[in-house]
């Protein structure tokens, strides 16, 4: 595997993970809207219609749980992207050091 192939592979992986993080953001927004609809149902139908009040409570609970789940997943996903980028940096530095040792090229001192 060449460094160019490795670079393309890492770039592809980071782009895919960022795309998935964006999808998680959409799901988070959907859960936020779900909770908002639940709040509106409770506000307008409190004491008037029991079943709409119950639906509102269920929507708030589901939305809150979804926001917690997708928020945590997004946070872990961002950590994973950082870990992939750090791993790529370590590998590039290792390969550059190895190439310098094999060719006898030393970096210039400043």
C-alpha positions as CSV (number, residue, x, y, z in Angstrom):
1,X,0.0,0.0,0.0
2,X,1.4,3.4,-0.9
3,X,1.0,6.6,1.1
4,X,-1.4,7.9,-1.6
5,X,-3.6,4.9,-1.4
6,X,-3.7,5.2,2.4
7,X,-4.4,8.9,2.2
8,X,-7.3,8.3,-0.2
9,X,-8.7,5.6,2.1
10,X,-8.5,7.8,5.2
11,X,-10.1,10.7,3.3
12,X,-12.9,8.4,2.2
13,X,-13.5,7.1,5.7
14,X,-13.5,10.6,7.2
15,X,-16.0,11.8,4.6
16,X,-18.3,8.8,5.2
17,X,-18.2,9.4,9.0
18,X,-18.9,13.1,8.6
19,X,-21.9,12.2,6.3
20,X,-23.2,9.8,9.0
21,X,-22.7,12.5,11.7
22,X,-24.8,14.8,9.5
23,X,-27.5,12.1,9.4
24,X,-27.4,11.9,13.2
25,X,-28.0,15.6,13.3
26,X,-31.1,15.3,11.2
27,X,-32.5,12.6,13.5
28,X,-31.6,14.8,16.5
29,X,-33.6,17.6,14.9
30,X,-36.5,15.3,14.3
31,X,-36.6,14.2,18.0
32,X,-36.5,17.9,19.0
33,X,-39.5,18.6,16.8
34,X,-41.3,15.6,18.3
35,X,-40.8,17.0,21.8
36,X,-42.0,20.4,20.6
37,X,-45.2,18.9,19.2
38,X,-45.7,17.1,22.5
39,X,-45.3,20.3,24.4
40,X,-47.8,22.1,22.2
41,X,-50.3,19.2,22.6
42,X,-50.0,19.4,26.3
43,X,-50.2,23.2,26.4
44,X,-53.3,23.4,24.3
45,X,-55.2,20.3,25.4
46,X,-54.3,20.2,29.1
47,X,-57.5,19.4,30.9
48,X,-59.7,19.3,27.8
49,X,-58.9,16.0,26.0
50,X,-57.2,13.3,27.9
51,X,-56.0,11.2,25.0
52,X,-54.2,14.2,23.4
53,X,-52.6,15.1,26.7
54,X,-51.3,11.5,27.0
55,X,-50.1,11.6,23.3
56,X,-48.3,14.8,24.2
57,X,-46.6,13.3,27.2
58,X,-45.5,10.2,25.2
59,X,-44.1,12.5,22.4
60,X,-42.1,14.5,24.9
61,X,-40.6,11.4,26.5
62,X,-39.8,9.8,23.1
63,X,-38.3,13.0,21.8
64,X,-36.2,13.5,24.9
65,X,-34.9,10.0,24.8
66,X,-34.2,10.3,21.1
67,X,-32.3,13.6,21.6
68,X,-30.2,11.9,24.4
69,X,-29.5,8.9,22.2
70,X,-28.6,10.8,19.0
71,X,-26.7,13.5,20.9
72,X,-24.5,10.9,22.6
73,X,-24.0,9.1,19.3
74,X,-23.0,12.3,17.6
75,X,-20.5,13.1,20.4
76,X,-19.0,9.6,20.1
77,X,-18.9,9.9,16.3
78,X,-17.0,13.2,16.5
79,X,-14.5,11.5,18.9
80,X,-14.2,8.7,16.4
81,X,-13.5,11.1,13.5
82,X,-10.8,12.8,15.6
83,X,-9.3,9.3,16.4
84,X,-9.1,8.4,12.7
85,X,-7.4,11.7,11.8
86,X,-4.9,11.3,14.7
87,X,-4.2,7.7,13.6
88,X,-3.6,9.0,10.0
89,X,-1.2,11.7,11.3
90,X,0.7,9.1,13.3
91,X,1.1,6.7,10.4
92,X,2.2,9.5,8.0
93,X,4.8,10.7,10.5
94,X,6.0,7.1,11.0
95,X,6.3,6.5,7.2
96,X,8.1,9.8,6.7
97,X,10.6,9.0,9.5
98,X,11.1,5.5,8.0
99,X,11.7,6.9,4.5
100,X,14.2,9.4,5.9
101,X,16.1,6.7,7.7
102,X,16.2,4.5,4.6
103,X,17.4,7.3,2.3
104,X,19.7,8.9,4.8
105,X,18.0,12.3,4.5
106,X,17.9,14.2,7.7
107,X,15.8,17.3,8.3
108,X,17.6,20.6,8.5
109,X,18.0,22.2,11.9
110,X,16.5,25.6,12.3
